[in-house]
Amino acid sequence: MQLSIAATNKQSDEIAQSAPTQITRVDRGQTSEVLDHVALEEPLEIRLDWLDGVERQRKSVSITMRTPGNDNELAAGFLFTEGVVRSPTDIEGIVGCGPDHGAHGGQNIVKVRLADHAKVEWPKLQRHFYATSSCGVCGKASLDALEVPGLSAITDSGFRIEPNLICALQDTVRARQSVFDQTGGLHAAALFNAAGELLAVREDVGRHNAVDKLLGAQFLAGRAPLSNQLLFLSGRASFELVQKALVAGVPMIVAVGAPSSLAVELAKRFNISLVGFARGERFNIYNGAFRVSATCSVVNKVGACDQPAAHESTSARQ
């Protein structure tokens, strides 16, 4: 069953993820006409097919703006991190459907067929049918629907990582961002082990989509929970991205950008180590410094793991 899902999943290196565009470049007052590339952004509709009593129901659960590629992983990751499915056995199949169109010449609809035993509480799946590429949480129907039900705190699995390895994560991921090299317009999400080895990376125009693709691939392969891995984010750490990591059992998040207040609150509540502003040789620990081996000599009350960086203004760090 998992093989059939993987077989229908068109990989990102098989389709176009950027588009050429003619631009006028201005450099030191001089203009020139050059060919540039921009990241593709197209809608993906996720349709759900499940058994409700004696009849099967079919409904759209989300339309998200994404970079084409790894669409099955995106759909599976979305359903997993939203709490709709809990096990790969809940998914019977994922197939692309609809006509081939768009700049990438592929399908923009995926249908996820759930196994008969999988139950869907549709009234509780309060997800608006549209979510922008920049913010998955804005598609929630209400604030009450923000938190995925049934979450539990991350236990201490013994995951520890050296500070110097944290500082090397960004360069490691950056070396694998081929489409970013062309466009400069994609976010990356990656998984690392405690030795700082890159295990998987996904890119997308949307932060939450990149994470869904990454975690969806692990979910379909039966590797969740990811209790001995950290999630790296090329941008900021928002509430929704921390929640996705929590659902997947990830004990640590390292972000190049800033965390939000709700992200920090969620990390503290569920025992997730949260690192922000991981740039160069500096980073701030907002929660869970115990997972950083040989922790920094100064860890203040807010968990900043580098005293000079802790006192910099936000604008100076961006």
Wavefront OBJ file of the C-alpha trace (Angstrom):
o trace
v 0.000 0.000 0.000
v 2.773 2.432 0.851
v 4.552 1.535 -2.393
v 1.484 2.465 -4.434
v 1.316 5.790 -2.636
v 4.976 6.498 -3.318
v 4.606 5.479 -6.947
v 1.938 8.109 -7.568
v 3.912 10.834 -5.834
v 5.617 12.956 -8.465
v 8.965 13.987 -7.009
v 10.161 17.576 -7.048
v 13.142 16.808 -9.270
v 10.802 15.465 -12.000
v 8.747 18.631 -12.502
v 9.343 22.324 -12.887
v 9.465 24.226 -9.610
v 10.563 27.557 -11.028
v 9.527 29.606 -14.026
v 11.634 31.911 -16.218
v 10.642 35.556 -16.331
v 12.115 38.580 -18.062
v 13.061 41.345 -15.645
v 14.679 44.753 -15.652
v 17.635 44.732 -13.293
v 18.913 47.974 -11.786
v 22.487 47.874 -10.480
v 24.218 51.056 -9.345
v 21.973 53.162 -11.534
v 22.476 51.002 -14.630
v 19.560 49.005 -16.075
v 19.667 45.794 -18.068
v 17.139 43.278 -19.384
v 17.895 39.794 -18.055
v 16.206 36.422 -17.681
v 15.456 35.477 -14.072
v 13.595 32.632 -12.374
v 10.784 32.801 -9.828
v 9.468 30.027 -7.598
v 6.290 28.385 -8.861
v 3.203 28.908 -6.718
v 0.035 27.029 -7.642
v -3.043 25.816 -5.736
v -3.317 22.274 -4.464
v -6.728 20.954 -3.473
v -6.738 18.084 -0.979
v -9.837 15.897 -1.190
v -10.747 13.319 1.436
v -12.628 10.064 0.767
v -13.718 8.121 3.868
v -16.343 5.652 5.079
v -19.097 7.278 7.124
v -21.422 4.561 8.362
v -22.361 2.583 5.262
v -21.604 5.271 2.693
v -18.373 6.884 1.601
v -18.098 10.655 1.890
v -15.976 12.844 -0.363
v -15.121 16.403 0.556
v -12.411 18.987 0.012
v -10.504 19.694 3.205
v -8.008 22.304 2.072
v -6.744 24.378 -0.803
v -3.215 25.564 -0.203
v -0.852 27.567 -2.381
v 2.262 25.460 -2.799
v 5.289 24.761 -4.981
v 4.423 21.674 -7.098
v 6.226 18.446 -6.206
v 5.897 15.888 -3.406
v 2.162 16.605 -3.381
v 1.249 13.238 -1.843
v 3.652 13.876 1.011
v 2.105 17.311 1.468
v -1.402 15.837 1.638
v -0.365 13.084 4.056
v 1.613 15.504 6.211
v -1.302 17.925 6.345
v -3.742 15.215 7.448
v -1.229 13.804 9.942
v -0.341 17.118 11.573
v -4.012 18.141 11.661
v -4.808 14.969 13.602
v -7.073 13.523 10.904
v -4.928 10.390 10.514
v -2.746 8.763 13.168
v -1.137 5.844 11.338
v -0.028 5.144 7.753
v -2.550 2.284 7.770
v -5.314 4.904 7.978
v -4.489 5.843 4.381
v -5.491 3.399 1.669
v -4.190 5.425 -1.233
v -3.274 8.869 -2.531
v -3.759 9.725 -6.187
v -3.525 12.824 -8.302
v -6.669 13.726 -10.210
v -8.056 16.406 -12.443
v -6.565 17.749 -15.670
v -2.899 18.522 -16.191
v -2.473 22.283 -16.254
v -0.531 25.115 -14.726
v 3.048 26.150 -15.321
v 4.342 22.786 -14.096
v 2.095 20.846 -16.462
v 0.771 18.593 -13.721
v -2.299 17.993 -11.584
v -3.382 20.369 -8.837
v -5.739 17.994 -7.016
v -4.915 15.001 -4.815
v -7.489 12.586 -3.453
v -6.721 10.771 -0.220
v -8.763 7.607 0.269
v -8.903 6.497 3.884
v -9.175 2.878 4.991
v -12.578 1.738 6.195
v -11.428 1.684 9.828
v -10.315 5.341 9.771
v -12.852 7.643 11.363
v -13.319 11.310 10.477
v -15.257 13.671 12.713
v -16.133 16.178 10.045
v -17.678 18.848 12.318
v -14.418 18.925 14.285
v -12.321 19.265 11.155
v -12.871 23.011 11.151
v -10.521 23.968 8.386
v -11.397 26.648 5.896
v -11.043 25.575 2.259
v -8.332 28.130 1.571
v -4.975 28.622 3.270
v -2.331 30.977 1.923
v 1.189 29.792 1.228
v 2.620 32.066 3.897
v 0.372 31.086 6.786
v -1.353 27.777 7.353
v -2.976 28.895 10.587
v -5.011 31.660 8.938
v -7.150 28.994 7.332
v -8.527 27.833 10.683
v -12.232 28.444 11.074
v -11.913 29.681 14.654
v -9.424 30.123 17.438
v -10.993 27.156 19.235
v -9.905 24.954 16.332
v -6.264 26.008 16.473
v -4.989 23.235 18.700
v -4.924 19.653 17.467
v -6.729 17.499 20.078
v -5.028 14.727 22.011
v -1.534 16.226 22.160
v 0.852 15.162 24.925
v 4.177 16.503 26.133
v 7.404 15.339 24.500
v 9.226 12.930 26.797
v 12.984 13.043 27.272
v 14.236 10.475 24.764
v 17.856 11.355 25.480
v 18.201 13.535 22.380
v 21.166 15.895 22.785
v 23.115 17.944 20.256
v 26.352 19.923 20.442
v 26.185 23.724 20.024
v 28.687 23.694 17.150
v 26.445 21.287 15.241
v 23.489 23.635 15.628
v 25.588 26.411 14.123
v 26.348 24.249 11.064
v 22.733 23.288 10.249
v 21.903 26.293 8.077
v 24.907 25.828 5.764
v 24.157 22.113 5.440
v 20.562 22.753 4.382
v 21.486 25.685 2.170
v 23.784 23.408 0.143
v 20.762 21.220 -0.676
v 18.398 24.025 -1.748
v 18.748 23.760 -5.514
v 15.536 25.612 -6.339
v 16.351 28.352 -3.845
v 19.595 28.889 -5.752
v 17.519 29.676 -8.837
v 14.787 31.750 -7.244
v 15.695 32.844 -3.722
v 12.013 32.357 -2.968
v 11.541 29.021 -1.200
v 11.453 27.982 2.431
v 13.194 24.825 3.580
v 12.412 22.323 6.319
v 14.857 19.578 7.239
v 15.391 16.755 9.694
v 18.721 16.132 11.422
v 19.918 13.525 13.894
v 21.925 14.279 17.043
v 25.179 13.924 15.092
v 24.165 16.824 12.849
v 23.603 14.564 9.847
v 20.985 15.709 7.349
v 18.294 13.049 6.997
v 15.751 14.746 4.728
v 14.915 18.171 3.325
v 11.940 19.659 1.504
v 11.388 23.078 -0.112
v 8.202 25.001 -0.745
v 6.986 28.541 -1.237
v 5.020 28.088 2.007
v 6.677 27.383 5.350
v 3.912 25.075 6.551
v 3.867 23.242 3.210
v 7.594 22.498 3.429
v 7.066 21.041 6.907
v 4.041 19.014 5.802
v 6.001 17.554 2.883
v 8.893 16.676 5.177
v 6.806 15.128 7.953
v 4.404 13.529 5.481
v 7.246 11.563 3.898
v 8.309 10.250 7.309
v 4.714 9.442 8.257
v 4.061 7.443 5.079
v 7.300 5.520 5.667
v 6.138 4.582 9.185
v 8.954 6.498 10.914
v 6.850 8.671 13.228
v 7.210 9.580 16.047
v 10.523 11.303 15.318
v 11.779 11.266 18.891
v 15.495 11.344 18.040
v 15.508 14.066 15.392
v 15.341 17.823 15.251
v 13.348 19.959 12.839
v 15.234 22.772 11.100
v 13.311 25.738 9.677
v 14.857 28.213 7.247
v 12.522 30.974 8.436
v 10.667 31.858 11.597
v 9.044 29.464 14.069
v 5.287 30.030 14.275
v 2.668 28.381 16.468
v 1.475 26.090 13.696
v 4.954 24.837 12.815
v 5.715 24.023 16.453
v 2.386 22.199 16.657
v 3.220 20.139 13.561
v 6.540 19.145 15.142
v 4.708 18.224 18.340
v 2.270 15.944 16.498
v 5.246 14.211 14.861
v 6.993 13.755 18.220
v 9.966 15.986 17.358
v 11.811 17.033 20.562
v 13.698 20.045 19.150
v 13.189 22.834 16.623
v 15.957 25.051 15.276
v 14.862 28.103 13.284
v 16.919 30.684 11.427
v 14.320 33.327 12.234
v 12.392 34.438 15.281
v 9.794 32.436 17.196
v 6.391 33.921 17.934
v 5.004 34.272 21.454
v 2.525 31.430 20.874
v 5.320 29.232 19.529
v 7.343 29.773 22.706
v 4.274 29.177 24.868
v 3.504 25.916 23.065
v 7.127 24.755 23.308
v 7.165 25.367 27.054
v 3.829 23.684 27.566
v 4.823 20.512 25.723
v 8.538 20.277 26.570
v 9.928 21.066 23.105
v 13.382 22.596 22.837
v 13.023 25.737 20.736
v 15.998 27.542 19.208
v 15.696 30.757 17.220
v 18.000 33.141 15.356
v 20.387 30.283 14.545
v 22.755 32.244 12.370
v 26.521 31.951 12.175
v 27.924 31.080 15.589
v 24.998 32.426 17.594
v 21.554 31.186 18.527
v 18.958 31.780 21.236
v 17.339 28.992 23.231
v 13.781 29.900 24.177
v 12.999 26.609 25.894
v 14.614 23.254 26.627
v 18.299 24.181 26.912
v 18.958 20.776 28.480
v 18.933 19.203 25.016
v 21.949 21.276 23.976
v 25.037 19.400 25.171
v 27.709 21.402 26.967
v 25.251 24.255 27.186
v 26.465 27.802 26.843
v 28.113 29.391 29.830
v 25.290 31.905 30.161
v 21.655 30.837 30.082
v 19.399 33.549 31.433
v 15.816 33.303 32.609
v 14.330 33.563 29.141
v 16.616 30.820 27.868
v 18.851 32.891 25.584
v 21.944 30.811 24.921
v 24.296 33.636 24.099
v 24.245 36.677 26.334
v 25.219 39.283 23.730
v 22.624 37.977 21.247
v 19.943 37.982 23.938
v 20.321 41.733 24.376
v 20.291 42.629 20.684
v 17.153 44.223 19.324
v 14.951 42.172 17.036
v 15.595 44.539 14.158
v 19.351 44.126 14.559
v 19.047 40.346 14.292
v 16.909 40.246 11.182
l 1 2 3 4 5 6 7 8 9 10 11 12 13 14 15 16 17 18 19 20 21 22 23 24 25 26 27 28 29 30 31 32 33 34 35 36 37 38 39 40 41 42 43 44 45 46 47 48 49 50 51 52 53 54 55 56 57 58 59 60 61 62 63 64 65 66 67 68 69 70 71 72 73 74 75 76 77 78 79 80 81 82 83 84 85 86 87 88 89 90 91 92 93 94 95 96 97 98 99 100 101 102 103 104 105 106 107 108 109 110 111 112 113 114 115 116 117 118 119 120 121 122 123 124 125 126 127 128 129 130 131 132 133 134 135 136 137 138 139 140 141 142 143 144 145 146 147 148 149 150 151 152 153 154 155 156 157 158 159 160 161 162 163 164 165 166 167 168 169 170 171 172 173 174 175 176 177 178 179 180 181 182 183 184 185 186 187 188 189 190 191 192 193 194 195 196 197 198 199 200 201 202 203 204 205 206 207 208 209 210 211 212 213 214 215 216 217 218 219 220 221 222 223 224 225 226 227 228 229 230 231 232 233 234 235 236 237 238 239 240 241 242 243 244 245 246 247 248 249 250 251 252 253 254 255 256 257 258 259 260 261 262 263 264 265 266 267 268 269 270 271 272 273 274 275 276 277 278 279 280 281 282 283 284 285 286 287 288 289 290 291 292 293 294 295 296 297 298 299 300 301 302 303 304 305 306 307 308 309 310 311 312 313 314 315 316 317 318
